Each structure stands twice: as C-alpha cells, then as structure tokens.
Amino acid sequence: MSSENSADDARQVWDVVVVGAGPAGASAAYAAAVAGRSVLILEKAELPRYKTCGGGIIGPSRDALPPGFELPFKDRVHAVTFSLDGKFARTRRSRSMLFGLINRPEFDQQLVEHAQKAGAELRTGATVGRVEQHGAAVPDRRTVAVVLQGGETVLARAVIGADGSASRIGAHVGVKLDQVDLGLEAEIPVPETVAEDWAGRVLIDWGPMPGSYGWVFPKGDTLTVGVISARGEGAATKRYLEDFIARLGLAGFEPSLSSGHLTRCRSDDSPLSRGRVLVCGDAAGLLEPWTREGISFALRSGRLAGEWAVRIAEAHDAVDARRQALNYAFAIKAGLGVEMSVGRRMLNVFERRPGLLHTAITGFRPAWNAFAKITRGSMTLAELVRTHPLAGRALSRLDR
C-alpha cells in the first residue's frame, strides 16, 4: 500500500501532505483528494495497527464518513447498563440502534483505502522529525518542508498534522492543552457463553475518582474493557481497571492485549494553524472533554482540514494563506468548539456530582432520551442545552 520511497518524493511538491493515517488524517486526505489535489499521507507505522480506543461509532462519526463507506461493525448496541462505581446498576434499552462498535485497526485501514481510491498516496514507515516553513530546505514562500527522520525532505503547498495526541506537528503549531487524561484498556477474549451475555449491550460505570468512568464494549468473542481518569492518578486508574475487571467476573480470562493512552483537550485559545500548516483531531486537542470521545471529532475536523488545506495550497501569498487558515479555525470553533465548551461544563458537573448524573440518566426518561439522541446523532450536547430550556437551566445551576 505504500508509495515508492525514492528521490522523486523529495523533488515533487505535493498540494497537501497529511501526517498521520488515523481517522483525522484519512478524513483529511480524502477531502483533499476528492477535490482533485495531489495528496500524500505519511504514517510512521505499518497498517493495520492497534490504537487504544473503545471503538464506539456514534451518529456524528457515521455522518462524517465518506460516501459509500460500509462500517465494519462488530456489534450494534441497543442497551446500556449504567452503574455507579459498581453499584446501583440499571439497564436502559432502545428499539433502534444507539451506536455501533468497531475495531480500530480494521476501521482505520478502511478509511485510508477510501482516501487512496480518491487519489491520495500512502507512505508508511515514514516518521516526521520536523516541519520547516523557512530556511534552506524551503525553496519558496509557498512551500512547506516536511523533514523525515534520516534527513529526507518532502515538500508541500499545505501540511495537515493528524499525528495523534503527542503530535510533532502540533508542537510546531504551538497547540496548548488544558486537560490531559489517562486511558487504560484490555482486550479480553471470552467464551461464547460470556459473549452472548454482552451481545448488543455495553456497560458504562461512573468511576471512583473525579471525572473517571469505565466501559465494556462487546465485539464478538472479545470484550474491550477500559477506564479513563485524569493524568496524575496513574496508580489509582490502574487499580480501578483491575477492580473493574474483577468485579465483572472477567479476571480469569487472559487479555490478548493491554494498552494505555493519554488524551489531550485543547485550551480555548490554542492555535489551529501556523503559516501553511493546519492541525486536526488529537493533534489539535480536539475531542469531547466529558466522555473523551475522539473519533467523531477526528473525522469532522479532518474533513474540514482537508477542505481548507486545498484553499491554502492554492494561496499565492502569506496573507491569503493566513486568511484561509483563519477560516478553518472559525469553522472548527463554530462547530466542534461549541460542543467542547458544553462538554467541559458537563465534566465539571460530573466530577462533583456523579451520583446525580447517574440518577438522572437511569431514572428520568427525558435524560435517557437525550442520551439516546446524542449517541444516534440526532442531537448534540450543545443543541440539547440551547434548545431545551430545562436542560440549559439545570446545567447552569449545577455548573456554578
């Protein structure tokens, strides 16, 4: 799947170079390629590769996928069991699907293949060392130099950083973060009798540390079990995962894979561009602060980054490039930024009063209906607060 590694790559000036082949990068590459531009994806790993992720595909993720994309669902969720640190469990059910579950290696590779079919090229095993917009490696002011480890240079009219939460491109842009969380996860193969008990149902457990929660996502003969909490609580987060697995009766099954990952949310004033370089997805710190859901934010911000990178590639001077980059930032902040703002408020309430949230969502039908609408994609958190006066007033009162 990789493009040829030759000196031609260094001489060619690509319209758009995308760093990272996750959902954000693949979405960006697809958007730029369908616009008829030359696009190169640089990915340090070989595909497919594992990513720590629950793999839940909610409505906004589904709606942001390329036309004709067939989701590789491992299960379809119609029921959610909620518990409060293992207690007061209650299951709510829905006649229609709430969301679907996928495995990230398969999902990510399929997204990249759609970008390739649209005309993008992929080069794996390519680790980016730095980006230069001035200096000897840059032939003119319309060009960005992407310098790979080992010294090779790839040239582009626009660059998109989609290289994850520890992004080198994000560092170049100057991304600022105000929330960092640690997620731990285990992929646990289970017997058929256990898998049948979980089919079509997920568990969400509001955890013992402020802002923490755990999940069980069934994917055929494997359960994805994970927890997340604020960084700095590493030992407590590990204990939570161990206790969670034991409480579920899963301690006797050997995980096929255990992993960890830091999620990072941007601060409100964090930049989204620098010169002809844009960032999206985790590289920009774009994810929902309360649930730390990132796939929909990656897909949506990636698509916008690809569309605006095309305009930046066409810009003939720094002023026009800057104008297009500001338009990209405005598009992000007007949509995803508003959702993140409400998510921060929800996290603030959840950190202080998880029991109240649990009681509302398990015992108050309008709260459950709102949860279902949000996961299906017929409503966002921001729309809920804006269009439902009771929800807006309740959040404002609890947020004080």
Sequence and secondary structure as in RCSB ss.txt:
>XXXX:A:sequence
MSSENSADDARQVWDVVVVGAGPAGASAAYAAAVAGRSVLILEKAELPRYKTCGGGIIGPSRDALPPGFELPFKD
RVHAVTFSLDGKFARTRRSRSMLFGLINRPEFDQQLVEHAQKAGAELRTGATVGRVEQHGAAVPDRRTVAVVLQG
GETVLARAVIGADGSASRIGAHVGVKLDQVDLGLEAEIPVPETVAEDWAGRVLIDWGPMPGSYGWVFPKGDTLTV
GVISARGEGAATKRYLEDFIARLGLAGFEPSLSSGHLTRCRSDDSPLSRGRVLVCGDAAGLLEPWTREGISFALR
SGRLAGEWAVRIAEAHDAVDARRQALNYAFAIKAGLGVEMSVGRRMLNVFERRPGLLHTAITGFRPAWNAFAKIT
RGSMTLAELVRTHPLAGRALSRLDR
>XXXX:A:secstr
 B   SHHHHH EEEEEEE  SHHHHHHHHHHHHTT  EEEEESS SS       EE HHHHHTS TT     SE
EE EEEEEETTEEEEEEE SS  EEE  HHHHHHHHHHHHHHTT EEEES  EEEEESSSTT  STT EEEEETT
S EEEEEEEEE   TT HHHHHHT  EEEEEEEEEEEEE  HHHHHHHTTEEEEEE SSTT EEEEEEETTEEEE
EEEEETT HHHHHHHHHHHHHHTT TTS  SEEEEEEEEEE TT  SEETTEEE GGGGT S TTT   HHHHHH
HHHHHHHHHHHHHH  SHHHHHHHHHHHHHHHIIIIIHHHHHHHHHHHHHHH HHHHHHHHHH HHHHHHHHHHH
HTS  HHHHHHH HHHHHHHHHHT 
